Amino acid sequence: VIAMSMTIDATDRKTLMLISHTHWDREWYLTFQQYRVKLVRLIDRLLDILDNNPAYAYFMLDGQTIVLEDYLEIRPDRRKDLERHIQSGRLLIGPWYILADMFLVSGESHIQNLLLGRRQTAEFGASMNVGYIPDPFGHISQMPQILRGFGLDSAIFWRGVPNLGQSEFIWLAPDGSQVDGAHLPGTLDIGGYCTALGWNKGVQAALEQLKAVRPFLTAKAKSGVVLLMNGNDHVEPENSFPATLQAVQTALTEQGLDYKVVHGTLPMYIQAVRETGIWNNPETPRHKGEFRDSQFAHLLPGVLSSRMPIKQKNSRIERLLERDAGLALGWASSLPGGTRPHFEPESLRGLYRQAWKTLLQNQPHDSICGCSVDQVHAEMDTRFAWAEQIGQEVRDESWRIIASKINTALPNDAKATPMIIFNAVPIARTEVATLSVTSPNGMGEMSVADAEGNVLPHRVSQPELELLSVMDIPAAMLAGMAAQVGDEGRFGDLTMADIEFLPYDDKEIEVKVVVVQGAASGSDPSLMKWASDRAQEFIGRGAHTFKVSFYKQTAARLEFLAKDVPPTGYKTFYLRPRRPEDIKYTSETLETPELIENEFYELTVDANTGLFSLRDKETGEVFAGLNRFRDGGDAGDEYNYSPPANDEVFDKLFTKPEVVVKRGAMESSIEVSAALELPFCLNDDRSGRSHMKNICSLTTVATLVPGQRRVDFATSFLNQVNDHRLQVVFPVGFATNKVSAEQAFDVVERVSELPPFDKTWLEDPQSTAPQKTFVSVYNAEKKLGATLINQGLPEYELVKLEDGNAGIAITLLRCTGWLSRSDLATRRGHAGPGLPTPGAQERGTHVFHYAFMPHKGDWLVANAPGQAYAFNHALTGVVTEQRTGEMPTSASFVEIQPRAVILSAVKPGEDGRSLIVRVWNPADRDIPEARLRFYRAPVRANITNLAEDTVLQELSLTGDNGNVVAFSLGAKKIATVRLEF
Ligand SMILES: [Zn+2]
């Protein structure tokens, strides 16, 4: 027996509460299937222990239910055994479905995660009602409000917590929601959820580990209840544990230590601490907002930019499910007759739930963070594809159901094809809409018009061709056939639209002919003449056969300027053959740098540097040096950015850029094509970047659309080098150290200065930080602000530029070749196994979307969230037929006032009958009256908790049609409005 060397005093009476558990990273340095083999063995063994060893009191399955699903796929016969132990309280499951990263997924994803966890725990008959969030890399500000929304009033976690002086604390969300918090303290070597792992190896090991953790654990457990976590990553339970626990109790008693050693559960721990009254003590530390400290545990903030394509896909699919598909399905279900006769309503809802579940399977912390081996991330691609496919199908089916009830008849133009454009964002929008159009009449000269006949600018791109037939025509027969076809290029009811000769061979000439159905107004007599002259040339050079492939143009990508699409609604437009009197919108291409503009901004580019300048017409303010790329070395790993000791930063283009300016009625754009010359990789000792360099091409298109208050940027980058970080920087023209960044259900204010730290910190604090769709800065003196919006690029940095002014940088790519390394300048120790991950170098072509928006006032005054969500939800829709219907040609599903109220999601209710519309208040002041006006009057409306199982407030239906609800929405509050139709 090891003698305990600590001195004992009368206040040292403690309860040591041991929680047996395993921490289950479902995929990480092994794949899901490889880990599952271990999981099956673990649960087999666990059930054996629970069945045969009554002294083994409790085991916790890591706060996530997905492990049960994974096990039961292999052992469906053991479901009853699991249920028995869960219902008896010995096996603790839930409350989550998966252990997500906190910052990299949306607020709605967190809610879906808890909803699914709740559905599954209900099926097993019990849930652990503790906010156990063991491993994520920091914690978001609104988690207390989210947990409270599910009836969870406690939170237990490890990383991100600063020195609070004790384990027990009160955690407050920005709206004032609070939970009782317990920190799992640790050191570099031991801590968090493995402080009693050694107890699995017998009494000697248990006492040794207790000696190591006792000083910091007991010192911090001010309540006297010390939480000891008996488990670790992928660790199996030990039959001998109860005996070890008894032996440790005896040994401590023999040493005169007044410790009570208990095998317990997290609910027992919370209960025991609550009984001490410490969470009601006014001296107990209170922490409001997020946790991102790195003094006592690795925060691993470099995961915000590891494997960027994963982040882009996740964000795109979250948006698809939260607003597009959820809104479409919710609306379709709430119409008279619902989704019938097209679809069983429960089937569409089931598909929608399956899309969410598949996406959630990509959101565990090791998956979405991009800190696993390459194979894991390759497998995520399939899940992303499945979630997106299901989501798009649910959206499109729902749109077709809605479209089938809209009055699209155009009595004076029966040939016009109606197109319904949907807007998932609660602001009216004039933007470029894109949709795939199939036209049996071909895509000859068409016009796009609204229901009143106003012609709108449009463009047809990416035509889709269907092969009709292939004919070998001998040269001798060509003249006869040409005569039949005639000058107009007609074959029966088909008209030639295009012809291309592909002379791969002198004797046999391949010819591609594109035809359209009917006498297209675009047929061109000079085309036949030109084709016949070319054919004669080939014959003159000895061609004897023409192998002609006939293609019919059946579909195309159509883009047009959709004007005034109502908020969270739709508008009907028409595609029809062009009439002579229709305005023909043209665009001009200019190869010299020229100004482009819309109502709000003027944009120019510097022909030498490729940097943009933007003038805000409203304020007169000019923003120069925009879209500067900045590339530095990265000697870090998947978890942490770490610049090499002798870093070299490149922020100038390698070549003078090629600039193409296009000015048109639909949009105007400036395209800058150039390259960066970047070092191949780090040098051998990783102290700097290699001398050998490679060229990485880089193209940015900046676009202004009439009526749209932002400049949209699309940048494609060919990554041909390793070990680096690429950012894009937007100078804002004034100095500031404050930035407002969107987070889940919050807009968080952060400062750019780092806290004071030294090398005893487990990790150096970083100036990069997480965001959702936008970050914004504001100058109170000038009353001017600037917002940088993004699509799925979660890492920003507020930088100080050479002139002393601030710039907003977003990370486009961070490229490293290692899962973890132990030689980082910015982090002490490993964060995982030191495995190579060549895939994390992200070689190849990447496309990034972001938008810049200078404005008067701050982000709230400028409605930055509205613009950010609009940028993240392109206008699109469905093509339908003309019919009479009960719904008007354009309408809003829900109009929200005031505009500060953010729409988070529309989705089918958990009860299978209702419809949920979730909104939140991003401001730190109350909104006395939030008003929601629905397309159709519900029969009942109320506000429920997030779990949708408790009505918080009945809402009265007001307005002329009983279709309006109004309620007060406190600062930073989330409101879940439940409607029954
Ligand atoms: Zn983990």
Residues whose N, C-alpha, C, O or C-beta is under 5 A from the ligand:
A	BS01	ZN	D25 D135
